[in-house]
Amino acid sequence: METDASIAGLNRRFGIPGVAEVVAGNGGLPKVTITSAVTVGEIYLHGAHVTSWRPVGAEEVFFVSSHSRWEGGKAIRGGVPVCFPWFGDKADDPKAPAHGFVRTKPWQLDSIVDTGSTVAVAMSTASDDSTKRWWPADFLLTLRACFGSELVLELTVTNTGGSSVRFEEALHSYHNVGDVRTARVSGLDSVHYLDKTDEYREKAQTSDVRITAETDRVYLDTRSKVELLDPVLRRRIEIQKDNSLTTVIWNPWEKKASAMSDLGDVEWTRMLCVETSNVLGYAVEVAPGQQHRMSATIRVTGL
């Protein structure tokens, strides 16, 4: 964090009057709020976590749980968590934090730039003693979030060490839906996926993805855009990605949601995760001094 790490100090350094402001968010955690002619949004320094994006004239795009914890060391439930350097549980250490450690640590605010059509917020975090407790690699991780009539998220991993590193990554987007039981995801027809609710059995998708029970799937070798179609909110959310070869679809459904302390019992009906990622057999390897960039572009149109 910056030497002048107070919220007021960060705002003096990075704030743009009338456009972007660094303020105290939930739990007193610092966040950047964006208000422009075309969009409003917010991103927390805690986890470099986007928690809101709404193009002018549209409904909120992301779901955030009313039961979410807002405190250091805890993950925010909803929005767009950054998962790195593993996805889910760490294979060789069940005590390691789920989805890696960067989503629960404070990031450094590097810049806020108003281009006229977008407001770009850049944050970073790097290896230190706390990360090496779980993962020995040296790295620099940056997230650039460009808020405009579309939202562009760019996650860049730089290998700052002397040996190759292999990692998983995901932009774990929780999309706000009117009712998940009527929503569907198009663009994955005939794609093979691993069904985590059925012992990782490989299956093939037929037609659109519809949510009728607990769903936790990793779609494999996916390059094309997908669309989340929501007849209740009467909108289409298009997710286009680059340098991502897996797409994760997740909803906990009723029973699992009731066991989650940071998710309301009926909130599962208002969320669907569609995640730009590189996980499992599509983990990324980066040589010393090299970097890898994965991005997602999200657009909203009417049905």
C-alpha positions in Angstrom: 0.0 0.0 0.0 1.1 3.6 -0.5 3.0 5.4 2.3 0.1 7.8 2.4 -2.4 5.0 2.7 -5.3 6.8 4.2 -8.5 7.0 2.2 -8.3 10.8 2.1 -4.7 10.6 0.9 -5.5 8.1 -1.8 -8.3 10.3 -3.0 -6.0 13.4 -3.1 -3.5 11.5 -5.2 -5.8 9.6 -7.5 -9.3 11.1 -7.4 -10.8 12.8 -10.4 -13.4 15.4 -9.3 -16.9 14.5 -10.5 -15.7 11.3 -12.1 -13.8 9.0 -9.6 -13.5 9.2 -5.9 -11.7 7.0 -3.3 -14.1 6.6 -0.3 -14.8 4.3 2.6 -17.0 1.5 1.5 -18.7 -1.3 3.5 -16.8 -2.2 6.6 -14.7 1.0 6.1 -12.8 -0.7 3.3 -11.5 1.7 0.7 -13.1 1.6 -2.7 -13.1 3.7 -5.9 -16.5 4.9 -7.1 -17.0 5.9 -10.7 -19.7 8.2 -12.0 -19.6 9.2 -15.7 -22.0 10.2 -18.4 -22.3 6.5 -19.5 -21.8 4.4 -16.4 -21.5 4.1 -12.6 -19.5 1.5 -10.8 -17.2 0.6 -7.9 -14.1 -1.4 -7.2 -12.6 -2.2 -3.8 -8.9 -2.2 -3.0 -9.7 -5.3 -1.0 -9.0 -8.0 -3.6 -9.2 -5.5 -6.5 -12.8 -6.5 -6.4 -15.4 -5.0 -8.7 -18.7 -4.9 -6.8 -20.8 -2.8 -9.1 -21.2 -1.8 -12.8 -24.3 -0.3 -14.3 -24.4 1.3 -17.7 -26.7 4.3 -17.7 -30.2 3.1 -18.3 -29.5 -0.5 -17.3 -30.1 -2.6 -14.2 -27.1 -3.4 -12.0 -25.0 -6.1 -13.8 -23.4 -7.8 -10.7 -24.9 -9.5 -7.7 -23.5 -8.9 -4.2 -24.9 -10.8 -1.2 -26.6 -8.8 1.5 -24.9 -11.2 3.9 -21.4 -10.6 2.5 -18.6 -10.0 5.0 -16.7 -6.8 4.6 -13.5 -7.3 6.5 -9.8 -7.9 6.0 -9.0 -11.6 5.3 -12.5 -12.4 4.2 -13.7 -12.7 0.6 -16.5 -10.5 -0.6 -19.5 -12.6 -1.8 -20.5 -11.4 -5.2 -19.2 -8.9 -7.8 -16.0 -10.1 -9.5 -13.5 -11.9 -7.2 -10.1 -12.5 -8.6 -9.0 -16.1 -8.2 -5.3 -16.8 -8.3 -3.0 -18.8 -8.2 -5.3 -21.7 -7.8 -9.1 -22.2 -8.4 -11.2 -23.9 -5.8 -9.3 -25.9 -3.2 -5.5 -26.1 -3.4 -4.8 -29.7 -4.6 -1.9 -30.4 -2.2 -3.0 -28.3 0.8 -6.6 -28.5 2.1 -5.8 -25.8 4.6 -4.9 -23.2 2.0 -7.5 -20.5 1.2 -10.1 -21.4 -1.4 -9.5 -19.8 -4.8 -6.1 -18.5 -3.8 -5.0 -15.6 -1.6 -5.3 -12.5 -3.7 -9.1 -12.0 -3.3 -8.7 -11.5 0.5 -5.7 -9.2 0.6 -5.4 -5.4 0.1 -4.1 -4.3 -3.3 -2.3 -1.2 -4.3 -4.1 1.5 -6.2 -1.8 2.4 -9.1 -3.8 4.8 -11.3 -7.2 6.2 -12.3 -7.4 7.5 -15.9 -10.4 9.2 -17.5 -10.2 8.7 -21.2 -13.5 10.4 -21.9 -15.3 7.2 -22.9 -14.1 5.0 -20.0 -12.6 5.4 -16.5 -9.7 2.9 -16.2 -8.7 1.9 -12.6 -5.5 -0.1 -12.2 -4.5 -2.0 -9.1 -1.7 -4.4 -8.3 -0.4 -6.9 -5.8 2.9 -8.9 -5.6 4.5 -11.8 -3.9 5.5 -11.3 -0.3 6.0 -13.3 2.9 2.3 -13.8 3.3 1.9 -15.3 -0.2 5.0 -17.4 0.0 3.4 -19.2 3.0 1.1 -20.8 0.5 2.9 -20.5 -2.9 6.7 -20.1 -3.4 6.6 -18.2 -6.7 7.6 -14.5 -7.3 5.0 -12.6 -9.2 3.3 -9.3 -9.9 -0.4 -9.4 -10.5 -2.3 -6.4 -12.0 -6.0 -5.8 -12.7 -7.1 -3.0 -15.0 -10.9 -2.4 -14.9 -12.2 0.0 -17.6 -15.7 1.2 -16.7 -17.7 2.5 -19.7 -20.7 1.5 -21.7 -19.0 -1.9 -21.6 -16.8 -3.2 -18.8 -13.3 -4.5 -19.7 -11.3 -6.5 -17.1 -7.7 -7.3 -17.8 -5.7 -9.5 -15.4 -2.0 -9.6 -16.0 0.4 -12.0 -14.3 4.2 -11.3 -14.5 6.7 -13.9 -13.5 9.3 -11.9 -11.5 11.2 -14.9 -10.3 13.9 -17.1 -11.8 11.9 -20.2 -12.7 8.7 -21.0 -14.6 5.4 -20.7 -12.7 2.2 -22.5 -13.3 -1.1 -21.2 -12.1 -4.9 -21.1 -12.4 -6.8 -17.9 -12.7 -10.5 -16.8 -12.9 -12.6 -13.6 -13.0 -15.3 -15.2 -10.8 -18.2 -12.9 -12.0 -21.5 -13.1 -10.1 -24.1 -11.8 -12.5 -27.3 -10.4 -11.3 -30.4 -12.2 -12.8 -34.1 -11.8 -12.2 -34.5 -15.5 -11.6 -31.8 -18.1 -12.3 -34.4 -20.7 -13.0 -35.5 -18.9 -16.1 -32.1 -17.6 -17.2 -30.0 -19.5 -19.8 -26.5 -19.3 -21.2 -25.9 -19.6 -25.0 -22.7 -20.2 -26.9 -21.6 -23.5 -25.3 -23.6 -26.0 -27.4 -21.6 -29.2 -28.0 -18.8 -28.0 -25.7 -17.4 -30.6 -23.3 -17.4 -29.8 -19.6 -16.4 -31.4 -16.3 -19.3 -31.7 -13.9 -18.0 -31.0 -10.4 -21.3 -32.1 -8.9 -20.8 -35.5 -10.5 -17.3 -36.4 -9.5 -15.8 -34.4 -12.4 -17.3 -36.6 -15.1 -16.8 -35.2 -18.6 -20.0 -34.5 -20.4 -21.1 -32.6 -23.5 -23.5 -29.6 -23.5 -26.6 -29.8 -25.6 -28.3 -26.6 -26.5 -28.3 -23.7 -24.0 -27.2 -24.1 -20.4 -30.2 -24.0 -18.1 -30.0 -24.0 -14.3 -32.3 -26.6 -12.8 -30.2 -27.8 -9.8 -26.8 -27.2 -8.2 -24.5 -26.4 -11.1 -20.7 -26.3 -11.0 -19.2 -26.9 -14.4 -15.9 -26.2 -16.1 -16.4 -25.9 -19.9 -13.2 -26.9 -21.7 -11.3 -25.3 -24.6 -13.7 -22.4 -24.9 -12.7 -19.3 -26.9 -16.0 -17.8 -28.2 -18.2 -15.4 -26.5 -21.2 -16.5 -24.4 -24.4 -14.8 -23.7 -26.5 -14.8 -20.5 -30.1 -14.4 -21.5 -32.4 -13.1 -18.7 -36.2 -12.9 -19.6 -37.1 -11.5 -16.2 -34.8 -8.4 -16.5 -35.3 -8.5 -20.3 -31.6 -8.3 -21.1 -28.7 -10.1 -22.7 -25.2 -10.0 -21.0 -22.5 -10.7 -23.5 -19.2 -12.0 -22.2 -16.3 -11.9 -24.7 -12.9 -13.1 -23.6 -9.2 -13.3 -24.6 -6.5 -15.7 -23.6 -9.0 -17.8 -21.6 -9.6 -21.4 -22.4 -12.2 -22.4 -19.8 -15.6 -21.0 -18.8 -17.0 -21.9 -15.4 -20.8 -21.9 -14.7 -21.8 -22.0 -11.1 -24.9 -21.7 -8.9 -25.2 -23.3 -5.5 -29.0 -23.9 -5.6 -31.1 -24.0 -2.5 -29.5 -26.6 -0.2 -25.9 -25.5 -0.6 -26.9 -21.8 -0.4 -28.6 -22.4 2.9 -25.3 -23.7 4.3 -23.4 -20.6 3.3 -23.2 -18.0 6.0 -22.5 -15.1 3.6 -25.4 -15.8 1.3 -29.1 -15.3 2.0 -31.3 -18.4 1.8 -33.1 -17.2 -1.3 -30.3 -15.1 -2.9 -29.2 -18.0 -5.0 -32.2 -17.3 -7.2 -30.7 -13.9 -8.2 -27.2 -14.9 -9.2 -25.4 -16.9 -11.8 -21.6 -17.1 -12.1 -20.2 -17.1 -15.6 -16.4 -17.1 -15.2 -13.6 -16.2 -17.6 -10.8 -18.5 -16.5 -7.9 -20.9 -17.1 -8.3 -23.7 -14.7 -7.6 -27.5 -14.2 -5.8 -28.9 -17.3 -5.8 -25.4 -18.9 -3.6 -23.8 -16.2 -1.1 -21.3 -17.5 2.7 -21.6 -17.4 4.8 -18.5 -17.6 8.6 -18.4 -18.0 10.9 -16.1 -16.0 10.4 -12.4 -16.9 7.4 -13.1 -19.1 3.7 -12.3 -18.5 0.3 -13.6 -19.4 -2.8 -11.4 -19.9 -6.4 -12.6 -19.7 -9.3 -10.3 -20.3 -13.1 -10.3 -20.3 -15.3 -7.7 -22.0 -18.9 -7.5 -20.7 -21.7 -5.8 -22.6 -25.4 -5.4 -21.9 -28.3 -5.2 -24.4 -32.0 -5.6 -24.3 -33.7 -8.9 -25.3 
